[in-house]
Amino acid sequence: VPEIGVLALQGDVVDHMRAIEAAGARAVPVRRASELDSVDGLVIPGGESTTMSKLLTVFDMFEPVKKRLDAGMPAFGSCAGMIMLASEVLDGRADQQSFGSIPMTVRRNAFGRQIDSFEAPIELDGVEGGAFHGVFIRAPWVERVGAGVEVLGRVSSGEGAAGAADGRIVAVRAGSCLATSFHPEVTADARVHRYFVDMVRSSAGPVE
Ligand code: GLN
């Protein structure tokens, strides 16, 4: 059973831990560098990316996490976690850092004030069944993807408040990294987490 860490400095840690367990892996909170060593993959939860960036620095966690990401550790970022994995952040704070694991440009709080938080259907490639219920909370969208980034999902509501968001990229994968603008951890549907657990399983090489 793969052991998957959930970065537990800030954000909706408990929901991700529950979803990872529901997807058949062991979930462990990661607060310090020593706790990173044993995990086979890492979830970066939703929350507030400016705060998360600051706490990663304060707790000397930014470099250790970046080092593992650069070495190919599988990671899944939702919402603020997506922002943390991006190479470029628009509408961020000047001092906000991100890991740059996925060559893409994300825009923070992109969906605007009227549709700050909303729910919309998404069609997800590679996730069994395809259709997924997207829950968006002050979410980023992906404005541009670089080479090697696979677009897995876009908003596909075609109606209502979320209509303005139609077609926006909200799920991507690049190599060992997965990111979603929405929050699959707040639904009872563990398919996205199962997809990530499968990524972790298939990347697990022999130890040493
Ligand atoms: N708006 C938040 C940020 O910029 C993300 C919101 C979320 O993770 N639900 O980090």
Boltz pocket constraint, residues with backbone or C-beta under 6 A from the ligand:
constraints:
  - pocket:
      binder: B
      contacts: [[A, 45], [A, 46], [A, 47], [A, 48], [A, 49], [A, 50], [A, 78], [A, 79], [A, 80], [A, 81], [A, 83], [A, 108], [A, 109], [A, 137], [A, 138], [A, 139], [A, 140]]
      max_distance: 6.0
